[in-house]
Amino acid sequence: MEEQLTQAEIVFVVFGIATQALLLAFFAARRWSPPLADRFGWVVYAFSGLGLPLGAWLLLDGQSWRLFVGPLLMACWALFGATVDLWRPRQWRRTPVDWNVLIPYLALYFSAQMFLWWPLWNIERAAWALFLLLFVPSTVLNIRGHFGDGPDR
């Protein structure tokens, strides 16, 4: 008999999958419909910022660190990213690369992704696989958008 997920686990799974789906949609739009990406790119940061109240709730509810670290890291990435991309925009990805921005940005982004993905293995294997299926094309589109031959280069 399958064990039922707790409310905290359900919210964690939904947040992780939804975040990854939004990132994939954004990177796809950036590649094939840049005006759409420019118009709605802030939504990814806004939704990811919901990791702050979610992570705080999971922490204060006494949940395992495996559940609250990912959402909190995602919120930190969203705050940092929104600051350097939207609130006080600056050119930090292109030559000359601003390493003081790029390194913490990437560290927050990838650590948040991994802390949203890894716990899914023990919570719900199908969600783990779905996250992987969203993460791979999202990452490929993101990298191609910065270094590939797309219109957003």
C-alpha positions in Angstrom: 0.0 0.0 0.0 1.3 3.4 -1.0 2.1 5.9 1.7 0.2 9.2 1.3 2.1 12.4 1.0 1.8 15.0 3.7 0.5 18.5 3.0 4.1 19.8 3.3 5.4 17.3 0.8 2.6 18.1 -1.7 3.3 21.8 -1.5 7.0 21.2 -1.9 6.5 18.9 -4.9 4.1 21.4 -6.6 6.4 24.4 -5.9 9.4 22.5 -7.4 7.7 21.3 -10.5 5.9 24.6 -11.1 9.1 26.5 -10.7 10.9 24.2 -13.2 7.9 24.5 -15.7 8.1 28.3 -15.5 11.8 28.3 -16.1 11.4 26.0 -19.1 8.6 28.2 -20.5 10.8 31.3 -20.0 13.9 29.9 -21.7 11.8 28.6 -24.6 10.2 32.0 -25.0 13.6 33.6 -24.8 14.7 31.4 -27.7 11.6 31.5 -29.9 9.7 34.6 -28.8 12.0 37.1 -27.2 9.3 39.8 -26.9 7.2 37.5 -24.9 10.2 36.6 -22.7 10.9 40.3 -22.2 7.3 41.0 -21.3 6.8 38.2 -18.8 10.3 37.3 -17.6 9.7 38.9 -14.2 7.0 36.3 -13.5 9.7 33.6 -13.0 11.4 35.8 -10.3 8.1 36.6 -8.7 6.9 33.0 -8.5 10.3 31.9 -7.3 10.1 34.5 -4.5 7.2 32.5 -3.1 9.9 30.2 -1.8 10.4 32.6 1.1 7.0 32.2 2.7 6.9 28.5 1.7 10.3 27.8 3.1 9.6 29.8 6.3 6.4 27.8 6.7 8.1 24.5 6.3 10.9 25.5 8.7 8.6 26.9 11.4 6.4 23.8 10.9 9.3 21.6 12.0 9.8 19.9 8.6 13.1 18.4 7.6 15.8 20.7 6.2 15.3 18.8 2.9 12.0 20.5 2.4 12.7 24.1 3.4 16.2 24.7 2.0 15.3 24.5 -1.7 12.4 27.0 -1.5 14.5 29.4 0.6 17.4 29.1 -1.9 15.0 29.7 -4.8 13.8 32.8 -3.0 17.3 34.1 -2.5 18.1 33.5 -6.2 14.9 35.3 -7.2 15.7 38.3 -5.0 19.3 38.5 -6.2 18.3 37.9 -9.9 15.5 40.5 -9.7 17.9 43.0 -8.3 20.6 42.6 -11.0 18.1 42.0 -13.9 15.1 44.2 -13.1 15.4 46.6 -10.2 19.0 47.8 -10.9 19.7 46.2 -14.3 23.2 45.8 -15.4 25.1 43.9 -18.1 26.8 41.1 -16.1 26.4 38.1 -18.4 28.3 39.4 -21.4 31.9 40.4 -22.0 33.2 41.7 -19.8 31.6 39.2 -17.4 31.0 40.6 -13.9 32.2 37.6 -11.9 31.0 39.3 -8.6 27.4 38.8 -9.9 27.8 35.7 -12.1 29.3 33.4 -9.4 26.7 34.0 -6.7 23.9 34.0 -9.3 24.9 30.6 -10.6 25.6 29.2 -7.1 22.1 30.2 -5.9 20.4 29.0 -9.1 22.0 25.6 -9.3 21.9 24.9 -5.6 18.2 25.9 -5.5 17.5 23.6 -8.4 19.3 20.6 -6.8 17.7 21.2 -3.4 14.3 21.2 -5.1 15.1 18.1 -7.1 17.1 15.7 -4.9 14.4 15.4 -2.1 11.8 14.4 -4.6 13.6 11.0 -4.9 12.4 10.0 -1.4 9.1 11.8 -1.7 7.7 10.8 -5.1 9.8 9.2 -7.8 7.4 10.2 -10.5 7.9 13.9 -9.5 11.6 13.4 -9.4 11.5 12.1 -13.0 9.2 14.9 -14.1 11.5 17.5 -12.6 14.4 15.9 -14.5 12.4 15.9 -17.8 11.8 19.7 -17.3 15.3 20.5 -16.0 17.2 19.0 -18.9 15.6 21.0 -21.7 15.4 24.1 -19.5 19.2 23.9 -18.9 19.9 23.3 -22.6 17.8 26.2 -23.7 19.3 28.4 -21.0 22.9 27.6 -22.0 22.1 27.9 -25.8 20.5 31.3 -25.0 23.8 32.5 -23.7 26.3 30.7 -25.8 24.3 29.3 -28.8 23.2 30.6 -32.1 19.8 31.7 -31.1 18.3 35.2 -31.5 18.9 36.0 -27.8 22.7 35.7 -28.1 
